[in-house]
Amino acid sequence: MRIVQVIPSKFWKHKGNGRLVSIYGAAPYPANDWELVQVGWTWRLENGTVGLGRVPVKTRKEAVAIKREINAKHRQRIIAAQDFYKP
């Protein structure tokens, strides 16, 4: 799957104990006890999936480098598959 975007990795953080929870799950309660924080950078895939099943990276520069590396491998697999199926 191709990476289409580098995006901020955000979590809900509990103001009292510092616990982090996903923004893609249920809304934390009570809402006043939580704040939205950025904890690094992650990726959005072409099918809308967020993340690669790995910990977000600290810098945008590192995330862009990983995006380029993964997309280059993706292109290589597409080209190899096209060559395999040529008549």
N, C-alpha and C positions, 0 to 999 in steps of 0.2 A: 504494500500500500504506500502511496506517495504522500510525503508531508507537504502540506500546502501553506502552512503558516507557523511562525514562532509566536507564542502568546505568553503573557504573564501567568505564572502558576499561582492561583489564589486559593486560600482556605479560610474557613471561619476559625477564629482564635478566641478561646474563652478568656475574658479579662481577668478572672480570678486565678485560675490554675494554669493558664497557658496552653491548654489542650487544643489540638488542631483537628478539625473535621472537614470533610469534603464539602464543597459548594454544590456538588451534584447529587447529594442525598437529601434527606428531610431537612427542613429549616430548623436551626437550633432554637431551643426555647429555654428560658425566656430571652427574647431577642435583644434586650438591653444589655445582657451579659456577654454578648459576642460582638466581635468586630471583624471586618473583612481585611485580610492582610495578604501581601504578596510574599511568597517564599522562594522565588526563583523564576525559571522559565521552562516552558514545556511546549508541546507541539500539537497542532490540529491536523488530522489526516484528511484525505480527500472525501472520505465517507462521513465526516463530521465527528469522528471519535477524537477525544482529547486525551493526549498522553500516549506513551509507548510502553506502558507497563514497567516503568523504571522511575527512579527518583528524579524530580526536576533538577536541572543544572543551575548553578548560581548566577552565571552571566549570560546575557543575550548573545554575546560573541560565541561562546561555547555552544549554545543551542543552534545557532546558524551553521556552525561547522558540522555538527551532528546531522542537521537537516541536509546539508550538501552531500555528506558521505552516504547517508541512507538513500537519498534520491538518485545518486550516481549508481549505486548497486541495483536499485529498482530498474533504472534504464538498461543496465547490462542484462538483467534477467529478461526484460521485454525483448531486447534485440536477439538474445540467444533463443528465446522461444519462437520468434518470427523466423529465424534461420532454420530451426529444427523442422518447422512445418512447411518450408518452401518445397514446391514440387520439383 
